[in-house]
Amino acid sequence: MDKREDFGTFATMPLQPKHNVLAALQHIPFRTYILSRFFFIFVLNMQATLISWTVYDLTKDPFSIGLIGLVEFVPAFAMAFYAGHVIDRSDKRDLLLYAILGNLLVTAVLCFITSHYARAQFRSSWLLWIIYTMSFCTGILRAFSGPTSFALVSHLVPKVHLSSAITWHSGSWQVAAVSGPALGGLLYGFVGTTPTFYLMLSLMTISAIAAFFIPAQPPIRTSREESITQSIKQGFRFVWHTREVLGALSLDLFAVFFGGATALLPYFSDAILHAGPSGLGILRSAPALGGVAVMLLLTLRPMHRQQGRIMFYCVAGFGICIITFGLSQSFWISFAALFLSGLLDGISVIVRSTILQMRTPDNMRGRVASLNSIFIMSSNELGAFESGFTAKLMGVVPAVIFGGCMTIAVTIATWFKAPTLRDLEY
């Protein structure tokens, strides 16, 4: 039997036509989900800003910052395959709620160990190891939260409004990722760590309450039961034989892996740009601010054709922005480079997300989302480690420039190796 037989319908189905970008907000379950997701991502980004600065403050070592990404990546990667199997066979609302509650507990622990009391009572090395342990726990939770969110979206709106839902799903993440680091950095500078964490605990609680009111989403029952191994194989087969999905994920993996300069932002903010924690919050928010600009831009001028080529151009432009950031010694030039990198990356994210949502059958969304999360985590968390490692080997600025050059090289190679992705339109 042809291995494509099970997936032929989905691999060749046309993508949905354009729709009113506000259409998804007509549905109360989706609005409730967006509220929960916004505060969840908002807190995680505030937390990442404070923790990265705390680690740098404790060690003054860029490599230690990069280790945060590695420690979070390892459990997330190890759990991802199992998580996809569980998501497709569980109530997705419940899984999302449990992930949020788990992160609420992690935030509470970090609130304590970053307080003045803990820093006075414990040695810096102990505090550092507790932070890494909490990052490890966050990685486990991320293996479920991200793919569950992806799989849940299509169940909250009719198919005809899925394009609108994808835009808001991406946009809510971007807005939270803009405001979270900025507010986190500002509050860190003005009121200190502990009051900032109190706010984060409150907002994470709101997220959990909102998730509780999302309607239950029981799994889609299949005619035959599969073992975990068979289930994972099915997910791999679908991604492998849907060439647009595989190509888009691979391009994102290698491009962002080498372009992970944001992991070194605490060093740039302190040692090169002399902007401190408040400047760090602004710099961390710059890429996501560019993502918000993308949402507004595509609302006014949606992409009607040549989406594949546009994605390639944007990834190459992303690499140029990373090189510019590495060479800059001006805060506002650095901010502009990061803003443009987020704008260009935001376009490629929307193209990739649309492909994944439209091409994936409902009963496989958890597994495909988990495979997607592996690509995302590999590019982000391993990219953070790669940045710290190369910074140790060749220096911080040369490492960032090297990463930008490699991003451009990967884009050029993929352009010639994946013509179907290059010529993709929807």
C-alpha positions as CSV (number, residue, x, y, z in Angstrom):
1,M,0.0,0.0,0.0
2,D,1.2,3.5,-0.8
3,K,2.3,5.2,2.4
4,R,0.7,8.4,1.2
5,E,-2.7,6.8,1.0
6,D,-3.8,7.7,4.6
7,F,-2.9,11.3,4.1
8,G,-3.5,12.0,0.4
9,T,-6.7,13.9,1.0
10,F,-5.1,16.2,3.6
11,A,-1.8,16.6,1.9
12,T,-3.4,18.0,-1.3
13,M,-6.5,19.8,0.1
14,P,-6.6,23.5,-0.8
15,L,-6.2,26.1,1.9
16,Q,-9.2,28.2,3.1
17,P,-10.0,31.4,1.4
18,K,-9.5,34.8,3.1
19,H,-12.1,35.9,5.6
20,N,-12.9,38.8,7.9
21,V,-10.1,39.0,10.4
22,L,-12.6,39.8,13.2
23,A,-14.8,36.8,12.4
24,A,-13.3,34.4,15.1
25,L,-14.1,36.9,17.9
26,Q,-17.8,36.3,17.3
27,H,-17.4,33.0,19.2
28,I,-17.4,33.2,23.0
29,P,-15.3,30.1,23.6
30,F,-12.6,31.5,21.3
31,R,-12.6,34.9,23.1
32,T,-12.3,33.1,26.4
33,Y,-9.3,31.1,25.1
34,I,-7.6,34.2,23.7
35,L,-7.9,35.9,27.1
36,S,-6.4,32.9,28.9
37,R,-3.6,32.6,26.3
38,F,-2.8,36.3,26.4
39,F,-2.2,36.4,30.2
40,F,-0.4,33.0,30.1
41,I,2.1,34.1,27.4
42,F,2.3,37.6,29.0
43,V,3.5,36.1,32.3
44,L,5.9,33.6,30.7
45,N,7.6,36.5,28.8
46,M,7.8,38.7,31.9
47,Q,9.3,35.7,33.8
48,A,11.9,35.0,31.1
49,T,13.1,38.6,31.2
50,L,13.5,38.6,35.0
51,I,15.1,35.2,35.1
52,S,17.6,35.9,32.4
53,W,18.6,39.1,34.1
54,T,18.8,37.4,37.5
55,V,21.1,34.7,36.1
56,Y,23.3,37.3,34.4
57,D,23.4,39.3,37.7
58,L,24.4,36.2,39.6
59,T,27.1,35.0,37.1
60,K,28.0,37.8,34.7
61,D,28.5,35.0,32.2
62,P,26.7,34.9,28.8
63,F,27.1,31.1,28.7
64,S,25.1,30.7,31.9
65,I,22.2,32.6,30.2
66,G,22.4,30.2,27.2
67,L,22.2,27.2,29.6
68,I,18.7,28.3,30.6
69,G,17.6,27.5,27.0
70,L,19.3,24.1,27.0
71,V,17.9,23.1,30.4
72,E,14.4,24.0,29.2
73,F,14.8,22.3,25.8
74,V,15.9,18.8,27.0
75,P,12.7,17.8,28.9
76,A,10.5,19.6,26.4
77,F,12.1,17.6,23.5
78,A,12.1,14.3,25.5
79,M,8.4,14.7,26.3
80,A,7.2,16.0,23.0
81,F,6.5,12.7,21.2
82,Y,4.5,11.3,24.2
83,A,2.7,14.7,24.6
84,G,1.4,14.6,21.1
85,H,0.0,11.1,21.7
86,V,-1.7,12.2,24.9
87,I,-3.1,15.4,23.4
88,D,-4.9,13.6,20.6
89,R,-6.5,11.2,23.2
90,S,-7.4,13.7,26.0
91,D,-9.6,16.6,26.7
92,K,-7.6,19.5,25.3
93,R,-9.2,22.1,27.6
94,D,-8.2,20.1,30.7
95,L,-4.6,19.6,29.5
96,L,-4.2,23.3,28.9
97,L,-5.6,24.1,32.3
98,Y,-3.2,21.7,34.0
99,A,-0.3,23.2,32.1
100,I,-1.2,26.7,33.3
101,L,-1.6,25.5,36.9
102,G,1.8,23.9,36.7
103,N,3.4,27.1,35.5
104,L,1.6,29.0,38.3
105,L,3.4,26.7,40.8
106,V,6.8,27.3,39.0
107,T,6.2,31.1,39.1
108,A,5.5,30.9,42.8
109,V,8.8,29.1,43.4
110,L,10.7,31.6,41.3
111,C,9.0,34.4,43.2
112,F,10.5,33.1,46.4
113,I,14.0,32.3,45.3
114,T,14.5,35.6,43.6
115,S,13.3,37.6,46.6
116,H,15.7,39.6,48.8
117,Y,15.1,37.1,51.6
118,A,16.2,34.1,49.5
119,R,19.3,35.9,48.1
120,A,20.3,36.7,51.7
121,Q,19.8,33.2,53.0
122,F,21.2,31.1,50.1
123,R,24.4,31.0,48.2
124,S,24.4,32.2,44.6
125,S,25.2,28.7,43.3
126,W,22.2,27.3,45.1
127,L,19.9,29.9,43.7
128,L,21.3,29.3,40.2
129,W,20.6,25.6,40.4
130,I,17.0,26.2,41.6
131,I,16.5,28.5,38.6
132,Y,17.8,25.8,36.3
133,T,15.5,23.2,38.0
134,M,12.5,25.4,37.5
135,S,13.5,25.9,33.9
136,F,13.6,22.2,33.5
137,C,10.0,21.9,34.9
138,T,8.9,24.7,32.5
139,G,10.3,22.6,29.7
140,I,8.1,19.6,30.7
141,L,5.0,21.8,30.9
142,R,5.8,23.4,27.5
143,A,5.8,20.0,25.9
144,F,2.0,20.0,26.6
145,S,1.0,23.7,26.7
146,G,2.1,24.7,23.2
147,P,0.8,21.8,21.2
148,T,-2.4,21.7,23.2
149,S,-3.0,25.4,22.3
150,F,-2.4,24.7,18.6
151,A,-4.7,21.7,18.6
152,L,-7.4,23.5,20.6
153,V,-7.9,26.5,18.2
154,S,-9.6,24.6,15.4
155,H,-12.2,23.3,17.9
156,L,-13.3,26.7,19.1
157,V,-14.4,28.2,15.7
158,P,-16.1,26.9,12.6
159,K,-13.7,25.9,9.8
160,V,-14.8,29.0,7.7
161,H,-13.4,31.3,10.5
162,L,-10.1,29.4,11.0
163,S,-8.0,31.9,9.1
164,S,-9.2,34.6,11.4
165,A,-8.6,32.4,14.4
166,I,-5.0,31.8,13.3
167,T,-4.3,35.5,13.0
168,W,-5.7,36.2,16.5
169,H,-3.9,33.2,17.9
170,S,-0.6,34.5,16.6
171,G,-1.4,38.1,17.3
172,S,-2.3,37.5,21.0
173,W,1.1,35.8,21.4
174,Q,2.9,38.7,19.8
175,V,1.1,41.4,21.9
176,A,1.8,39.5,25.1
177,A,5.4,39.0,24.0
178,V,5.7,42.7,23.4
179,S,4.2,44.0,26.6
180,G,5.4,41.2,28.9
181,P,9.2,41.8,28.6
182,A,8.7,45.6,28.5
183,L,6.6,45.7,31.7
184,G,8.8,43.1,33.3
185,G,12.0,45.1,32.7
186,L,10.3,48.4,33.8
187,L,8.9,46.9,37.0
188,Y,12.2,45.2,37.8
189,G,13.9,48.6,37.7
190,F,11.2,50.6,39.6
191,V,9.6,48.3,42.2
192,G,12.0,45.3,42.3
193,T,11.7,41.6,41.7
194,T,9.3,40.4,44.3
195,P,6.4,42.9,43.6
196,T,6.8,42.0,39.9
197,F,6.4,38.4,40.7
198,Y,3.3,39.1,42.8
199,L,1.7,40.7,39.7
200,M,2.7,37.7,37.6
201,L,1.1,35.3,40.0
202,S,-2.1,37.3,39.9
203,L,-2.2,37.4,36.1
204,M,-1.4,33.6,35.8
205,T,-4.3,33.0,38.1
206,I,-6.6,34.9,35.8
207,S,-5.3,32.8,32.9
208,A,-6.2,29.6,34.8
209,I,-9.7,30.9,35.6
210,A,-10.3,31.8,32.0
211,A,-9.1,28.4,30.8
212,F,-11.5,26.7,33.2
213,F,-14.4,28.4,31.4
214,I,-13.4,27.2,28.0
215,P,-15.8,24.4,26.9
216,A,-14.5,20.9,27.3
217,Q,-12.9,19.5,24.2
218,P,-13.0,15.7,24.4
219,P,-10.8,13.7,21.9
220,I,-12.0,12.5,18.5
221,R,-12.5,8.7,18.7
222,T,-10.9,6.6,16.0
223,S,-12.1,3.3,14.7
224,R,-9.0,1.5,15.9
225,E,-6.8,1.9,18.9
226,E,-3.1,2.6,18.3
227,S,-0.1,2.0,20.5
228,I,2.0,5.0,21.4
229,T,4.7,3.9,18.9
230,Q,2.2,3.5,16.1
231,S,0.6,6.9,17.0
232,I,4.0,8.6,16.8
233,K,4.8,6.9,13.5
234,Q,1.6,8.2,12.0
235,G,2.5,11.7,13.0
236,F,6.0,11.4,11.5
237,R,4.5,9.9,8.3
238,F,2.1,12.7,7.8
239,V,4.7,15.4,8.3
240,W,7.3,13.6,6.1
241,H,4.8,13.1,3.2
242,T,3.4,16.7,3.4
243,R,6.3,18.4,1.8
244,E,5.2,22.0,2.4
245,V,4.9,21.3,6.1
246,L,8.2,19.6,6.3
247,G,10.0,22.3,4.3
248,A,8.5,25.2,6.2
249,L,9.4,23.6,9.6
250,S,13.0,22.7,8.4
251,L,13.6,26.3,7.2
252,D,12.4,27.7,10.5
253,L,14.5,25.2,12.5
254,F,17.8,26.0,11.0
255,A,17.3,29.7,10.3
256,V,16.2,30.6,13.9
257,F,18.7,28.2,15.4
258,F,21.6,30.2,14.0
259,G,19.8,33.5,14.5
260,G,19.1,33.2,18.2
261,A,20.8,36.5,19.2
262,T,18.1,37.4,21.6
263,A,19.5,34.9,24.2
264,L,22.5,37.2,24.6
265,L,20.4,40.4,25.1
266,P,21.3,40.7,28.8
267,Y,25.0,41.0,27.8
268,F,24.3,43.5,25.0
269,S,22.0,45.6,27.3
270,D,24.6,45.8,30.0
271,A,28.1,45.6,28.5
272,I,27.6,47.1,25.0
273,L,24.5,49.3,25.0
274,H,24.7,50.3,28.8
275,A,20.8,50.2,29.1
276,G,20.4,48.1,32.2
277,P,17.3,45.9,33.0
278,S,14.8,48.5,31.7
279,G,16.6,48.6,28.4
280,L,16.6,44.8,28.4
281,G,12.9,44.7,28.7
282,I,12.5,47.1,25.7
283,L,14.9,45.2,23.6
284,R,13.2,41.9,24.4
285,S,9.9,43.4,23.4
286,A,11.2,44.7,20.1
287,P,10.9,41.5,18.0
288,A,7.3,40.9,19.3
289,L,6.4,44.5,18.6
290,G,7.4,43.8,15.0
291,G,5.1,40.8,15.1
292,V,2.2,43.0,16.2
293,A,3.0,45.3,13.3
294,V,2.7,42.3,11.0
295,M,-0.8,41.5,12.3
296,L,-1.9,45.0,11.6
297,L,-0.2,45.0,8.2
298,L,-1.7,41.8,7.1
299,T,-5.1,42.9,8.3
300,L,-4.9,45.8,5.8
301,R,-2.9,44.1,3.1
302,P,-3.3,40.3,3.3
303,M,-1.0,38.0,1.3
304,H,-2.9,36.9,-1.8
305,R,-0.1,35.2,-3.7
306,Q,3.5,34.0,-3.7
307,Q,3.4,33.3,0.0
308,G,6.3,30.8,-0.3
309,R,8.7,33.3,-1.9
310,I,7.7,36.0,0.6
311,M,8.5,33.6,3.5
312,F,12.0,33.0,2.0
313,Y,12.6,36.7,1.6
314,C,11.6,37.3,5.2
315,V,13.9,34.7,6.6
316,A,16.8,36.1,4.6
317,G,15.9,39.6,5.9
318,F,15.8,38.2,9.4
319,G,19.4,37.1,9.0
320,I,20.4,40.6,7.8
321,C,18.7,42.1,10.9
322,I,20.6,39.8,13.2
323,I,23.9,40.9,11.6
324,T,22.9,44.5,12.0
325,F,22.1,44.0,15.7
326,G,25.5,42.3,16.3
327,L,27.4,45.2,14.7
328,S,25.4,48.0,16.4
329,Q,26.6,50.0,19.4
330,S,23.5,52.3,19.4
331,F,20.5,51.3,21.5
332,W,18.0,52.6,19.0
333,I,19.7,51.0,16.0
334,S,19.7,47.7,17.9
335,F,16.0,48.2,18.8
336,A,15.2,48.9,15.1
337,A,17.1,45.8,14.0
338,L,15.3,43.6,16.5
339,F,11.9,45.2,15.5
340,L,12.5,44.5,11.8
341,S,13.6,40.9,12.7
342,G,10.3,40.4,14.5
343,L,8.3,41.9,11.7
344,L,9.9,39.6,9.1
345,D,9.8,36.6,11.4
346,G,6.1,37.3,12.1
347,I,5.2,37.0,8.4
348,S,7.0,33.6,8.1
349,V,5.3,32.5,11.3
350,I,1.8,33.3,9.9
351,V,2.6,31.5,6.6
352,R,3.8,28.5,8.5
353,S,0.9,28.4,11.0
354,T,-1.6,28.7,8.2
355,I,0.0,25.7,6.4
356,L,0.0,23.6,9.5
357,Q,-3.6,24.4,10.6
358,M,-5.1,24.0,7.1
359,R,-3.2,20.8,6.1
360,T,-3.6,18.8,9.3
361,P,-6.5,16.5,10.0
362,D,-8.3,17.0,13.3
363,N,-7.4,13.6,14.8
364,M,-3.7,14.3,14.3
365,R,-3.4,17.9,15.4
366,G,-1.7,17.0,18.8
367,R,1.0,14.9,17.2
368,V,1.7,17.3,14.4
369,A,1.7,20.2,16.9
370,S,4.2,18.3,19.0
371,L,6.5,17.7,16.1
372,N,6.1,21.4,15.3
373,S,7.0,22.2,18.9
374,I,10.2,20.1,18.5
375,F,11.2,22.2,15.6
376,I,10.3,25.4,17.4
377,M,12.1,24.4,20.7
378,S,15.1,23.1,18.7
379,S,15.4,26.5,17.0
380,N,14.7,28.7,20.1
381,E,16.1,26.8,23.1
382,L,19.0,25.1,21.2
383,G,19.5,28.4,19.4
384,A,19.9,30.1,22.8
385,F,22.5,27.5,23.8
386,E,24.3,27.8,20.4
387,S,24.5,31.6,20.9
388,G,26.0,31.1,24.4
389,F,28.4,28.4,23.2
390,T,29.7,30.3,20.2
391,A,29.9,33.5,22.3
392,K,32.2,31.5,24.6
393,L,34.3,30.3,21.6
394,M,34.6,33.5,19.5
395,G,33.2,36.4,21.5
396,V,29.7,37.7,21.8
397,V,29.6,40.1,18.7
398,P,31.3,37.7,16.3
399,A,28.9,34.9,17.4
400,V,25.9,37.0,16.6
401,I,27.3,38.0,13.2
402,F,28.1,34.4,12.5
403,G,24.6,33.3,13.3
404,G,23.1,35.9,11.0
405,C,25.3,34.8,8.1
406,M,24.4,31.1,8.7
407,T,20.7,32.1,8.6
408,I,21.2,33.6,5.2
409,A,23.2,30.6,4.0
410,V,20.4,28.2,5.1
411,T,17.8,30.3,3.3
412,I,19.7,30.3,0.1
413,A,20.3,26.5,0.3
414,T,16.6,25.8,1.0
415,W,15.6,28.1,-1.9
416,F,17.3,25.8,-4.3
417,K,16.6,22.5,-2.5
418,A,12.8,23.0,-1.9
419,P,11.2,24.5,-5.1
420,T,7.7,23.4,-4.1
421,L,7.9,25.4,-0.9
422,R,9.4,28.3,-2.8
423,D,6.5,28.4,-5.3
424,L,3.8,27.7,-2.7
425,E,0.7,29.8,-2.9
426,Y,-2.6,29.6,-1.0
